[in-house]
Amino acid sequence: MGKSKSEKDKFKMAVEYLTEYSGVRGAVIADVEGVVIARSGQASFDADTFAAYSIAMRTALEGPLGKIANPNPEHLSIKTGNDWITIAQSSEAFLIVAADRRADDLLSVRISRALEMISSYFKERYPLTIPRERAGRPAKKLEEVHV
């Protein structure tokens, strides 16, 4: 049996939320190594290539961006004569959106909303906990552990 609509993968829902918007050719969620987690888009949209090159580009720019922006920017938008590519980072993953240059600025609002969806799903699905060594004590959240 397939998943019901309410059980549908929320990562997939986030990228579909973006690609249903006029002018968006594709959207991909990738981990910090560029491995695709979820994708949606036109048949010509190569999610693997966008993920790999976007992560490489973001990594290459972190040094210079760190010198002029504090902290490092969360969104990087590149606009050419035909394209609008956005690389956005949540603490857990990257969101890469490829759109037509003529897409309106409300796309930025959708990108922010998709990032919220991704972050909340990561927190819901993959809570960061460290089990206590002694029985009977509750696990500590990673945020509670001080190094």
Residue frames as a rotation matrix with the C-alpha (Angstrom) as fourth column:
MET 1
0.573 0.819 0.000 0.00
0.819 -0.573 0.000 0.00
0.000 0.000 -1.000 0.00
GLY 2
-0.249 -0.623 0.741 1.17
0.568 -0.714 -0.410 3.51
0.785 0.319 0.532 -0.77
LYS 3
-0.807 -0.087 -0.584 1.27
0.546 -0.486 -0.682 6.35
-0.224 -0.869 0.440 1.66
SER 4
0.377 0.923 0.074 -1.84
0.918 -0.363 -0.157 8.42
-0.118 0.127 -0.985 2.11
LYS 5
0.365 -0.202 0.909 -1.61
0.408 -0.842 -0.352 12.10
0.837 0.499 -0.225 1.22
SER 6
0.870 0.003 0.493 -1.21
-0.397 -0.590 0.703 13.05
0.293 -0.807 -0.512 4.90
GLU 7
0.725 -0.628 0.284 1.67
0.145 0.541 0.828 10.58
-0.674 -0.559 0.483 5.25
LYS 8
0.837 -0.392 0.382 3.42
0.414 -0.002 -0.910 11.74
0.358 0.920 0.161 2.09
ASP 9
-0.002 -0.952 -0.307 7.12
0.999 -0.013 0.036 12.49
-0.038 -0.307 0.951 2.52
LYS 10
0.747 0.354 -0.563 7.32
0.435 -0.900 0.012 16.10
-0.503 -0.254 -0.826 3.64
PHE 11
-0.341 -0.884 -0.319 10.62
0.078 -0.365 0.928 16.60
-0.937 0.291 0.193 1.82
LYS 12
-0.696 0.162 0.699 8.85
0.714 0.258 0.651 15.69
-0.075 0.952 -0.296 -1.41
MET 13
0.418 0.906 -0.063 5.98
0.905 -0.421 -0.064 18.01
-0.085 -0.030 -0.996 -0.47
ALA 14
0.316 -0.371 -0.873 8.44
0.213 -0.869 0.446 20.89
-0.925 -0.327 -0.195 0.00
VAL 15
-0.759 -0.649 -0.057 10.01
0.076 -0.175 0.982 20.53
-0.647 0.741 0.182 -3.45
GLU 16
-0.456 0.680 0.574 6.62
0.879 0.247 0.407 20.00
0.135 0.690 -0.711 -5.11
TYR 17
0.463 0.573 -0.677 5.37
0.700 -0.704 -0.118 23.15
-0.544 -0.420 -0.727 -3.37
LEU 18
-0.153 -0.623 -0.767 8.13
-0.124 -0.758 0.640 25.02
-0.980 0.193 0.038 -5.20
THR 19
-0.920 -0.324 0.220 7.81
0.148 0.233 0.961 23.37
-0.362 0.917 -0.166 -8.60
GLU 20
-0.074 0.949 0.308 4.08
0.978 0.130 -0.166 24.03
-0.197 0.289 -0.937 -8.79
TYR 21
0.299 0.112 -0.948 4.96
0.203 -0.978 -0.052 27.73
-0.932 -0.177 -0.315 -8.90
SER 22
0.950 0.156 0.270 5.07
0.293 -0.149 -0.945 29.35
-0.107 0.976 -0.188 -12.34
GLY 23
0.702 -0.712 -0.010 8.56
-0.564 -0.548 -0.618 29.58
0.435 0.440 -0.786 -13.79
VAL 24
0.128 -0.665 0.736 10.23
-0.829 0.335 0.448 27.01
-0.545 -0.667 -0.508 -11.51
ARG 25
0.183 -0.164 -0.969 12.00
-0.799 0.549 -0.244 24.32
0.573 0.819 -0.030 -13.53
GLY 26
0.296 -0.106 -0.949 13.12
0.304 0.953 -0.012 22.21
0.906 -0.285 0.314 -10.60
ALA 27
0.366 -0.204 0.908 13.87
-0.856 -0.456 0.243 22.01
0.365 -0.866 -0.341 -6.91
VAL 28
0.293 -0.359 -0.886 16.10
0.201 0.929 -0.311 19.65
0.935 -0.087 0.344 -4.97
ILE 29
0.776 -0.168 0.608 16.93
-0.631 -0.222 0.744 19.04
0.010 -0.960 -0.278 -1.33
ALA 30
0.415 -0.729 -0.544 20.47
0.069 0.621 -0.781 17.75
0.907 0.287 0.308 -0.82
ASP 31
0.846 -0.231 -0.481 22.51
0.517 0.133 0.845 16.85
-0.131 -0.964 0.232 2.22
VAL 32
0.700 -0.592 -0.400 25.80
-0.364 -0.777 0.514 18.62
-0.615 -0.214 -0.759 3.00
GLU 33
-0.342 -0.835 0.430 27.68
0.030 0.448 0.894 16.22
-0.939 0.319 -0.128 0.71
GLY 34
-0.552 0.170 -0.816 25.41
-0.785 -0.436 0.440 16.91
-0.281 0.884 0.374 -2.27
VAL 35
-0.957 0.284 0.059 23.43
0.290 0.931 0.223 13.67
0.009 0.230 -0.973 -2.08
VAL 36
-0.584 0.799 0.147 19.86
-0.487 -0.489 0.723 14.20
0.649 0.350 0.675 -3.27
ILE 37
-0.906 0.381 0.186 17.20
-0.025 0.391 -0.920 13.68
-0.423 -0.838 -0.345 -0.59
ALA 38
0.104 0.962 0.254 14.17
0.604 0.142 -0.785 14.82
-0.790 0.235 -0.566 -2.63
ARG 39
-0.905 -0.375 -0.199 13.61
0.052 -0.564 0.824 16.27
-0.421 0.736 0.530 -6.07
SER 40
0.217 0.936 0.277 10.85
0.641 0.078 -0.764 17.58
-0.736 0.343 -0.583 -8.26
GLY 41
-0.179 -0.253 -0.951 10.81
-0.388 -0.870 0.305 19.27
-0.904 0.424 0.058 -11.61
GLN 42
0.632 0.356 -0.688 10.64
-0.744 0.029 -0.668 19.10
-0.218 0.934 0.283 -15.34
ALA 43
0.938 -0.239 0.250 12.14
0.283 0.945 -0.161 16.10
-0.198 0.222 0.955 -17.15
SER 44
0.528 -0.769 0.360 15.08
0.310 -0.220 -0.925 18.23
0.791 0.600 0.122 -18.29
PHE 45
0.559 -0.300 0.773 15.96
-0.743 -0.596 0.306 19.24
0.369 -0.745 -0.555 -14.69
ASP 46
0.222 -0.599 -0.770 19.06
0.208 0.800 -0.562 17.28
0.953 -0.035 0.302 -13.61
ALA 47
0.907 0.269 0.325 18.76
-0.238 -0.309 0.921 17.32
0.348 -0.912 -0.216 -9.82
ASP 48
0.711 -0.683 -0.167 22.02
0.664 0.573 0.481 15.42
-0.233 -0.452 0.861 -9.24
THR 49
-0.116 -0.767 0.631 24.06
0.858 -0.397 -0.325 17.92
0.500 0.504 0.704 -11.25
PHE 50
0.303 0.296 0.906 22.40
-0.087 -0.938 0.336 20.93
0.949 -0.181 -0.258 -9.62
ALA 51
0.996 0.088 -0.029 22.99
0.015 0.156 0.988 19.45
0.091 -0.984 0.154 -6.15
ALA 52
0.444 -0.894 -0.055 26.65
0.882 0.425 0.201 18.63
-0.156 -0.138 0.978 -6.74
TYR 53
-0.262 -0.585 0.768 27.61
0.726 -0.644 -0.243 21.93
0.636 0.494 0.593 -8.37
SER 54
0.481 0.513 0.711 25.56
-0.069 -0.786 0.614 24.05
0.874 -0.345 -0.343 -6.00
ILE 55
0.958 -0.189 -0.218 27.18
0.259 0.232 0.938 22.53
-0.126 -0.954 0.271 -2.93
ALA 56
0.095 -0.978 0.188 30.64
0.994 0.103 0.031 22.92
-0.050 0.184 0.982 -4.53
MET 57
-0.092 -0.070 0.993 29.88
0.433 -0.901 -0.024 26.55
0.897 0.428 0.113 -5.36
ARG 58
0.814 0.462 0.351 28.58
-0.125 -0.452 0.884 27.31
0.567 -0.763 -0.310 -1.88
THR 59
0.750 -0.598 -0.284 31.63
0.599 0.432 0.674 25.67
-0.280 -0.676 0.682 -0.29
ALA 60
-0.128 -0.838 0.530 34.00
0.952 -0.253 -0.170 27.64
0.276 0.483 0.831 -2.53
LEU 61
-0.025 0.199 0.980 32.29
0.173 -0.964 0.201 30.91
0.985 0.175 -0.011 -1.62
GLU 62
0.744 0.388 -0.544 32.14
0.558 0.086 0.825 30.34
0.367 -0.917 -0.153 2.15
GLY 63
-0.113 -0.877 -0.467 35.62
0.976 -0.186 0.113 31.78
-0.186 -0.444 0.877 2.74
PRO 64
-0.835 -0.221 0.504 35.12
0.383 -0.891 0.244 35.07
0.395 0.397 0.829 0.88
LEU 65
0.087 0.947 0.310 31.51
0.146 -0.320 0.936 35.41
0.985 -0.036 -0.166 2.04
GLY 66
0.494 0.044 -0.868 32.61
0.837 0.247 0.489 34.91
0.236 -0.968 0.085 5.63
LYS 67
-0.575 -0.794 -0.196 34.89
0.816 -0.575 -0.064 37.93
-0.062 -0.197 0.979 5.29
ILE 68
-0.914 0.216 0.343 32.11
-0.075 -0.922 0.381 40.29
0.399 0.322 0.859 4.19
ALA 69
0.084 0.990 0.111 28.97
-0.547 -0.048 0.836 38.80
0.833 -0.131 0.537 5.76
ASN 70
-0.917 -0.391 -0.077 28.59
-0.127 0.470 -0.873 37.73
0.378 -0.791 -0.481 9.35
PRO 71
-0.110 -0.487 0.866 27.34
-0.147 0.870 0.471 35.08
-0.983 -0.075 -0.167 9.76
ASN 72
-0.952 -0.277 0.130 27.59
0.061 0.242 0.968 33.43
-0.299 0.930 -0.214 6.36
PRO 73
-0.469 0.816 -0.338 24.53
-0.883 -0.442 0.158 34.11
-0.020 0.372 0.928 4.17
GLU 74
-0.311 0.487 0.816 21.67
-0.196 0.808 -0.556 31.61
-0.930 -0.333 -0.156 4.30
HIS 75
0.672 0.571 0.471 20.56
0.406 0.248 -0.880 32.20
-0.619 0.783 -0.065 0.69
LEU 76
-0.536 -0.770 -0.346 22.66
-0.043 -0.384 0.922 32.67
-0.843 0.509 0.173 -2.40
SER 77
0.589 0.765 0.261 20.80
0.315 0.080 -0.946 33.79
-0.745 0.639 -0.193 -5.53
ILE 78
-0.664 -0.746 -0.053 22.32
0.148 -0.201 0.968 33.93
-0.733 0.635 0.244 -8.97
LYS 79
0.541 0.841 -0.028 20.46
0.192 -0.156 -0.969 35.65
-0.819 0.519 -0.246 -11.77
THR 80
-0.711 -0.663 0.232 21.56
0.359 -0.058 0.932 35.45
-0.605 0.746 0.279 -15.38
GLY 81
-0.803 0.403 -0.440 19.78
-0.594 -0.606 0.528 36.60
-0.054 0.686 0.726 -18.50
ASN 82
-0.241 0.716 -0.656 17.64
-0.468 0.506 0.725 33.45
0.851 0.481 0.213 -18.47
ASP 83
0.017 0.146 -0.989 18.02
0.502 0.855 0.134 31.77
0.865 -0.499 -0.059 -15.08
TRP 84
0.154 0.018 0.988 17.42
-0.824 -0.549 0.138 32.38
0.545 -0.836 -0.070 -11.39
ILE 85
0.126 -0.216 -0.968 19.20
0.301 0.938 -0.171 29.84
0.945 -0.270 0.183 -9.23
THR 86
0.360 0.037 0.932 18.85
-0.801 -0.499 0.329 29.92
0.478 -0.866 -0.150 -5.46
ILE 87
-0.172 -0.441 -0.881 20.97
0.321 0.820 -0.474 27.92
0.931 -0.365 0.001 -3.05
ALA 88
0.260 0.352 0.899 19.49
-0.734 -0.533 0.421 28.09
0.627 -0.769 0.119 0.44
GLN 89
-0.529 -0.543 -0.652 20.83
0.049 0.748 -0.662 26.37
0.848 -0.382 -0.369 3.50
SER 90
0.739 0.565 0.368 19.01
-0.432 -0.023 0.902 25.16
0.517 -0.825 0.227 6.56
SER 91
0.158 -0.738 0.656 21.05
-0.953 0.060 0.297 23.70
-0.259 -0.672 -0.694 9.39
GLU 92
0.165 0.008 0.986 20.39
-0.213 0.977 0.027 20.19
-0.963 -0.214 0.162 8.05
ALA 93
0.038 -0.025 0.999 20.35
0.832 0.555 -0.018 20.43
-0.554 0.831 0.042 4.26
PHE 94
-0.831 -0.257 -0.494 20.55
-0.093 -0.811 0.578 22.55
-0.549 0.526 0.650 1.14
LEU 95
0.313 0.899 0.307 17.61
0.504 0.117 -0.856 23.59
-0.805 0.423 -0.416 -0.99
ILE 96
-0.808 -0.559 -0.187 18.43
0.085 -0.423 0.902 24.35
-0.584 0.713 0.389 -4.61
VAL 97
0.321 0.944 0.072 15.81
0.402 -0.067 -0.913 25.98
-0.858 0.322 -0.401 -6.84
ALA 98
-0.850 -0.497 0.174 16.20
0.342 -0.270 0.900 26.52
-0.400 0.825 0.400 -10.58
ALA 99
0.228 0.964 -0.141 13.72
0.563 -0.248 -0.788 28.96
-0.794 0.100 -0.599 -12.08
ASP 100
0.170 -0.045 0.984 13.18
0.903 -0.393 -0.174 31.14
0.395 0.918 -0.026 -15.09
ARG 101
-0.809 -0.581 -0.087 14.64
0.576 -0.754 -0.316 34.61
0.118 -0.306 0.945 -14.62
ARG 102
-0.631 0.620 0.468 11.17
-0.248 -0.732 0.635 36.07
0.735 0.284 0.615 -15.16
ALA 103
-0.029 0.605 -0.796 9.67
0.790 0.502 0.352 34.33
0.612 -0.618 -0.493 -12.10
ASP 104
0.414 0.242 0.878 8.36
-0.141 -0.935 0.325 36.98
0.899 -0.258 -0.353 -9.73
ASP 105
-0.491 -0.740 0.459 9.82
-0.496 -0.196 -0.846 37.82
0.716 -0.644 -0.271 -6.34
LEU 106
0.388 0.682 0.620 7.10
-0.919 0.236 0.316 35.89
0.070 -0.692 0.718 -4.51
LEU 107
0.574 -0.300 -0.762 9.19
-0.020 0.925 -0.379 32.83
0.819 0.233 0.525 -5.28
SER 108
-0.525 -0.812 0.254 11.48
-0.241 -0.144 -0.960 33.99
0.816 -0.565 -0.120 -2.45
VAL 109
-0.146 0.576 0.804 8.55
-0.989 -0.100 -0.108 33.67
0.018 -0.811 0.585 -0.06
ARG 110
0.829 0.452 -0.328 7.93
-0.481 0.877 -0.006 30.12
0.285 0.163 0.945 -1.26
ILE 111
0.089 -0.883 -0.461 11.61
0.022 0.465 -0.885 29.28
0.996 0.069 0.060 -0.81
SER 112
-0.631 -0.288 0.720 11.49
-0.645 -0.320 -0.694 30.55
0.430 -0.903 0.016 2.79
ARG 113
0.304 0.839 0.452 8.34
-0.946 0.320 0.042 28.52
-0.110 -0.441 0.891 3.46
ALA 114
0.735 -0.098 -0.671 9.91
-0.205 0.911 -0.357 25.39
0.647 0.400 0.650 1.94
LEU 115
-0.376 -0.926 -0.004 12.96
-0.184 0.079 -0.980 25.85
0.908 -0.368 -0.201 4.19
GLU 116
-0.366 0.347 0.863 10.65
-0.930 -0.159 -0.331 26.01
0.022 -0.924 0.381 7.21
MET 117
0.730 0.664 -0.162 8.94
-0.673 0.740 0.002 22.79
0.121 0.108 0.987 6.06
ILE 118
0.355 -0.691 -0.630 12.33
-0.048 0.659 -0.751 21.07
0.934 0.297 0.201 5.66
SER 119
-0.614 -0.640 0.462 13.62
-0.448 -0.200 -0.871 22.18
0.650 -0.742 -0.164 9.07
SER 120
-0.051 0.665 0.745 10.45
-0.991 0.062 -0.123 21.18
-0.128 -0.745 0.655 10.90
TYR 121
0.822 0.348 -0.451 10.43
-0.449 0.883 -0.137 17.78
0.351 0.315 0.882 9.20
PHE 122
-0.088 -0.924 -0.373 14.06
-0.087 0.380 -0.921 17.16
0.992 -0.049 -0.113 10.15
LYS 123
-0.660 -0.158 0.735 13.28
-0.693 -0.253 -0.676 18.04
0.292 -0.955 0.058 13.77
GLU 124
0.315 0.886 0.341 10.16
-0.935 0.352 -0.050 15.86
-0.164 -0.303 0.939 13.77
ARG 125
0.861 0.097 -0.499 11.65
-0.321 0.865 -0.386 12.89
0.394 0.493 0.776 11.96
TYR 126
0.259 -0.876 -0.407 15.24
0.544 0.480 -0.688 12.94
0.798 -0.043 0.601 13.21
PRO 127
0.924 0.058 0.379 15.35
-0.252 -0.652 0.715 14.33
0.289 -0.756 -0.588 16.75
LEU 128
0.018 -0.995 -0.102 18.90
-0.211 0.096 -0.973 14.71
0.977 0.039 -0.208 17.97
THR 129
0.808 0.230 0.542 19.23
-0.572 0.090 0.815 12.73
0.139 -0.969 0.204 21.16
ILE 130
-0.312 -0.891 -0.330 22.07
-0.530 0.452 -0.718 11.07
0.789 -0.049 -0.613 22.97
PRO 131
0.619 0.591 -0.517 21.09
0.069 0.615 0.785 8.12
0.782 -0.522 0.340 25.18
ARG 132
0.368 -0.438 0.820 22.23
-0.918 -0.312 0.246 8.20
0.148 -0.843 -0.517 28.78
GLU 133
-0.439 -0.634 -0.636 24.56
-0.511 0.759 -0.404 5.42
0.739 0.148 -0.658 29.81
ARG 134
-0.972 0.098 0.214 22.73
-0.147 0.455 -0.878 4.63
-0.184 -0.885 -0.428 33.04
ALA 135
-0.575 0.816 -0.058 19.39
0.567 0.448 0.691 2.90
0.590 0.364 -0.720 32.89
GLY 136
0.036 0.736 -0.677 16.38
0.992 -0.109 -0.067 4.79
-0.123 -0.669 -0.733 34.13
ARG 137
-0.288 -0.165 -0.943 17.55
0.193 -0.975 0.112 8.23
-0.938 -0.150 0.313 33.04
PRO 138
0.767 0.619 0.166 15.95
0.303 -0.122 -0.945 9.93
-0.565 0.776 -0.282 30.07
ALA 139
0.044 -0.729 0.683 17.99
0.999 0.025 -0.037 10.66
0.010 0.684 0.729 26.98
LYS 140
-0.035 -0.143 -0.989 19.42
0.297 -0.946 0.127 14.15
-0.954 -0.289 0.075 26.66
LYS 141
0.925 0.279 0.257 18.80
0.340 -0.309 -0.888 16.32
-0.168 0.909 -0.381 23.66
LEU 142
0.171 -0.926 0.338 21.96
0.947 0.061 -0.314 17.19
0.270 0.373 0.887 21.79
GLU 143
0.227 -0.024 0.974 21.33
0.101 -0.994 -0.048 20.88
0.969 0.109 -0.223 22.53
GLU 144
0.932 0.195 0.306 21.58
-0.279 -0.156 0.948 20.10
0.233 -0.968 -0.091 26.26
VAL 145
0.659 -0.749 -0.074 25.03
0.731 0.613 0.299 18.55
-0.179 -0.251 0.951 25.95
HIS 146
0.895 -0.434 -0.098 27.89
-0.441 -0.895 -0.065 20.97
-0.059 0.101 -0.993 26.48
VAL 147
0.694 -0.703 -0.155 31.27
0.492 0.621 -0.610 20.02
0.525 0.347 0.777 25.15
